[in-house]
Amino acid sequence: MTPMMQACILHFGEMGSRWGINRTVGQMYALLVLSSSPLTAEDITETLGFSRSNVSMGLKELQSWELVRLQHIPGDRKEYYSAPADVWEIAKTLIEQRRKREIDPTLSTLRGLLLNKPVSEEEEYAQKRMQEMHDLIEMITLWTTEIQRLDTGSLHKLLKLGSSLGKVLDLKEKWLPGSAKH
């Protein structure tokens, strides 16, 4: 492993804890992403100096997130792991997994709470705020679902637009007054 790769792997370990995964899993995933060929659990153990049990648990977690692929090489009984070659595919998978694990349960909770009739002005206000949160989260969820349907080339073009989208919306409002309203 080169010093540059090591620096990236260490950084992903530190960032992993901020993203809700442990340091070990973050480092393992960075190694898999940076590796040009699939790795065995033994390769990961040897390269990163982690215990075999930590590597096994980490690989199971990465598989549960659908971030690694298990492969078999003809004539070899070992299991090999790799990350998707397309970083856009990785991003789409992360968005989908976060939605399933964090956003969907939040929307379900908000929907359930919104079914209750408020018993006070305080609850009525709180419910109004919950409705606003629900609507925003649902709108973002619908938008990300549409984004995930795009092929890599289209997604790349869309994201390259960046701040230009604001300019397009400003022009639309200038040419079609009232069109920017919900």
PAROVO-452854 format. One record per residue (C-alpha): residue number from 1; residue in three letters; x, y, z. Coordinates in pm, whole numbers. Layout:
N
+-----+-----+--------+--------+--------+
:   k :   r :      u :      v :      w :
+-----+-----+--------+--------+--------+
: NUM : ala :      X :      Y :      Z :
...
+-----+-----+--------+--------+--------+
! end
This chain:
182
+-----+-----+--------+--------+--------+
:   k :   r :      u :      v :      w :
+-----+-----+--------+--------+--------+
:   1 : met :      0 :      0 :      0 :
:   2 : thr :    142 :    336 :   -100 :
:   3 : pro :    158 :    633 :    141 :
:   4 : met :   -107 :    812 :    -67 :
:   5 : met :   -343 :    514 :    -43 :
:   6 : gln :   -272 :    481 :    328 :
:   7 : ala :   -356 :    848 :    386 :
:   8 : cys :   -689 :    807 :    204 :
:   9 : ile :   -772 :    486 :    391 :
:  10 : leu :   -693 :    645 :    728 :
:  11 : his :   -908 :    946 :    641 :
:  12 : phe :  -1203 :    725 :    541 :
:  13 : gly :  -1169 :    549 :    875 :
:  14 : glu :  -1197 :    879 :   1058 :
:  15 : met :  -1487 :    993 :    839 :
:  16 : gly :  -1663 :    659 :    885 :
:  17 : ser :  -1731 :    738 :   1248 :
:  18 : arg :  -1896 :   1064 :   1141 :
:  19 : trp :  -2106 :    880 :    881 :
:  20 : gly :  -2240 :    623 :   1125 :
:  21 : ile :  -2000 :    335 :   1060 :
:  22 : asn :  -1699 :    239 :   1263 :
:  23 : arg :  -1342 :    327 :   1174 :
:  24 : thr :  -1252 :    -28 :   1075 :
:  25 : val :  -1539 :    -57 :    826 :
:  26 : gly :  -1454 :    283 :    678 :
:  27 : gln :  -1093 :    182 :    625 :
:  28 : met :  -1192 :   -154 :    479 :
:  29 : tyr :  -1425 :     10 :    231 :
:  30 : ala :  -1164 :    264 :    125 :
:  31 : leu :   -918 :    -20 :     64 :
:  32 : leu :  -1173 :   -206 :   -149 :
:  33 : val :  -1257 :    110 :   -348 :
:  34 : leu :   -890 :    185 :   -411 :
:  35 : ser :   -793 :   -172 :   -501 :
:  36 : ser :   -773 :   -250 :   -871 :
:  37 : ser :   -859 :   -614 :   -812 :
:  38 : pro :  -1091 :   -799 :   -571 :
:  39 : leu :   -951 :   -881 :   -227 :
:  40 : thr :  -1002 :  -1173 :      9 :
:  41 : ala :  -1074 :  -1125 :    378 :
:  42 : glu :   -717 :  -1245 :    438 :
:  43 : asp :   -583 :   -975 :    202 :
:  44 : ile :   -775 :   -709 :    396 :
:  45 : thr :   -660 :   -851 :    731 :
:  46 : glu :   -297 :   -852 :    622 :
:  47 : thr :   -303 :   -510 :    454 :
:  48 : leu :   -480 :   -322 :    731 :
:  49 : gly :   -357 :   -523 :   1029 :
:  50 : phe :   -708 :   -590 :   1161 :
:  51 : ser :   -818 :   -911 :   1327 :
:  52 : arg :   -986 :  -1167 :   1103 :
:  53 : ser :  -1306 :  -1142 :   1309 :
:  54 : asn :  -1319 :   -762 :   1268 :
:  55 : val :  -1274 :   -802 :    893 :
:  56 : ser :  -1550 :  -1065 :    876 :
:  57 : met :  -1791 :   -845 :   1070 :
:  58 : gly :  -1696 :   -542 :    860 :
:  59 : leu :  -1754 :   -731 :    535 :
:  60 : lys :  -2095 :   -842 :    659 :
:  61 : glu :  -2183 :   -480 :    739 :
:  62 : leu :  -2065 :   -362 :    397 :
:  63 : gln :  -2269 :   -639 :    233 :
:  64 : ser :  -2578 :   -533 :    431 :
:  65 : trp :  -2530 :   -183 :    287 :
:  66 : glu :  -2494 :   -341 :    -60 :
:  67 : leu :  -2159 :   -163 :    -99 :
:  68 : val :  -1944 :   -468 :   -178 :
:  69 : arg :  -1977 :   -757 :   -416 :
:  70 : leu :  -1884 :  -1111 :   -331 :
:  71 : gln :  -1704 :  -1285 :   -616 :
:  72 : his :  -1561 :  -1629 :   -679 :
:  73 : ile :  -1271 :  -1695 :   -909 :
:  74 : pro :  -1288 :  -2023 :  -1103 :
:  75 : gly :  -1057 :  -2283 :   -950 :
:  76 : asp :  -1016 :  -2082 :   -627 :
:  77 : arg :  -1223 :  -2161 :   -317 :
:  78 : lys :  -1164 :  -1821 :   -157 :
:  79 : glu :  -1424 :  -1548 :   -149 :
:  80 : tyr :  -1323 :  -1219 :   -305 :
:  81 : tyr :  -1475 :   -880 :   -236 :
:  82 : ser :  -1483 :   -568 :   -447 :
:  83 : ala :  -1650 :   -229 :   -453 :
:  84 : pro :  -1842 :   -114 :   -760 :
:  85 : ala :  -1610 :     37 :  -1020 :
:  86 : asp :  -1846 :    329 :  -1083 :
:  87 : val :  -1833 :    589 :   -803 :
:  88 : trp :  -2176 :    713 :   -914 :
:  89 : glu :  -2314 :    365 :   -844 :
:  90 : ile :  -2160 :    381 :   -497 :
:  91 : ala :  -2323 :    719 :   -436 :
:  92 : lys :  -2662 :    595 :   -556 :
:  93 : thr :  -2635 :    290 :   -329 :
:  94 : leu :  -2547 :    507 :    -29 :
:  95 : ile :  -2842 :    737 :    -99 :
:  96 : glu :  -3079 :    441 :   -128 :
:  97 : gln :  -2949 :    275 :    189 :
:  98 : arg :  -2967 :    598 :    389 :
:  99 : arg :  -3322 :    650 :    265 :
: 100 : lys :  -3426 :    300 :    377 :
: 101 : arg :  -3254 :    325 :    715 :
: 102 : glu :  -3316 :    688 :    812 :
: 103 : ile :  -3560 :    874 :    590 :
: 104 : asp :  -3835 :    613 :    546 :
: 105 : pro :  -3872 :    549 :    923 :
: 106 : thr :  -3886 :    926 :    984 :
: 107 : leu :  -4158 :    970 :    721 :
: 108 : ser :  -4353 :    679 :    871 :
: 109 : thr :  -4333 :    830 :   1219 :
: 110 : leu :  -4440 :   1172 :   1094 :
: 111 : arg :  -4732 :   1022 :    898 :
: 112 : gly :  -4849 :    839 :   1209 :
: 113 : leu :  -4826 :   1150 :   1424 :
: 114 : leu :  -5012 :   1356 :   1164 :
: 115 : leu :  -5308 :   1117 :   1184 :
: 116 : asn :  -5368 :   1220 :   1546 :
: 117 : lys :  -5607 :   1504 :   1618 :
: 118 : pro :  -5430 :   1780 :   1810 :
: 119 : val :  -5565 :   1832 :   2162 :
: 120 : ser :  -5423 :   2180 :   2220 :
: 121 : glu :  -5296 :   2486 :   2037 :
: 122 : glu :  -4944 :   2373 :   2119 :
: 123 : glu :  -5004 :   2035 :   1954 :
: 124 : glu :  -5173 :   2203 :   1659 :
: 125 : tyr :  -4865 :   2419 :   1605 :
: 126 : ala :  -4636 :   2119 :   1650 :
: 127 : gln :  -4840 :   1919 :   1402 :
: 128 : lys :  -4821 :   2203 :   1148 :
: 129 : arg :  -4441 :   2195 :   1182 :
: 130 : met :  -4442 :   1815 :   1149 :
: 131 : gln :  -4643 :   1849 :    829 :
: 132 : glu :  -4388 :   2096 :    693 :
: 133 : met :  -4104 :   1856 :    782 :
: 134 : his :  -4292 :   1564 :    626 :
: 135 : asp :  -4360 :   1757 :    304 :
: 136 : leu :  -3998 :   1869 :    272 :
: 137 : ile :  -3855 :   1523 :    340 :
: 138 : glu :  -4103 :   1366 :     99 :
: 139 : met :  -4017 :   1619 :   -172 :
: 140 : ile :  -3644 :   1553 :   -128 :
: 141 : thr :  -3710 :   1177 :   -131 :
: 142 : leu :  -3905 :   1202 :   -457 :
: 143 : trp :  -3627 :   1415 :   -607 :
: 144 : thr :  -3353 :   1171 :   -504 :
: 145 : thr :  -3557 :    881 :   -640 :
: 146 : glu :  -3570 :   1056 :   -977 :
: 147 : ile :  -3197 :   1131 :   -957 :
: 148 : gln :  -3121 :    765 :   -892 :
: 149 : arg :  -3301 :    667 :  -1212 :
: 150 : leu :  -3060 :    871 :  -1422 :
: 151 : asp :  -2774 :    699 :  -1595 :
: 152 : thr :  -2423 :    800 :  -1492 :
: 153 : gly :  -2372 :   1035 :  -1786 :
: 154 : ser :  -2696 :   1225 :  -1726 :
: 155 : leu :  -2631 :   1242 :  -1352 :
: 156 : his :  -2284 :   1378 :  -1414 :
: 157 : lys :  -2424 :   1648 :  -1647 :
: 158 : leu :  -2693 :   1742 :  -1396 :
: 159 : leu :  -2448 :   1782 :  -1110 :
: 160 : lys :  -2207 :   1981 :  -1329 :
: 161 : leu :  -2483 :   2238 :  -1375 :
: 162 : gly :  -2437 :   2330 :  -1009 :
: 163 : ser :  -2511 :   2696 :   -946 :
: 164 : ser :  -2637 :   2734 :  -1301 :
: 165 : leu :  -2966 :   2580 :  -1186 :
: 166 : gly :  -3031 :   2886 :   -972 :
: 167 : lys :  -2973 :   3109 :  -1273 :
: 168 : val :  -3216 :   2902 :  -1482 :
: 169 : leu :  -3482 :   2932 :  -1213 :
: 170 : asp :  -3420 :   3309 :  -1189 :
: 171 : leu :  -3464 :   3340 :  -1566 :
: 172 : lys :  -3780 :   3133 :  -1554 :
: 173 : glu :  -3923 :   3366 :  -1289 :
: 174 : lys :  -3821 :   3669 :  -1494 :
: 175 : trp :  -3986 :   3536 :  -1811 :
: 176 : leu :  -4280 :   3363 :  -1643 :
: 177 : pro :  -4369 :   3567 :  -1332 :
: 178 : gly :  -4530 :   3359 :  -1059 :
: 179 : ser :  -4381 :   3032 :  -1188 :
: 180 : ala :  -4140 :   2998 :   -896 :
: 181 : lys :  -4424 :   2962 :   -646 :
: 182 : his :  -4505 :   2617 :   -510 :
+-----+-----+--------+--------+--------+
! end
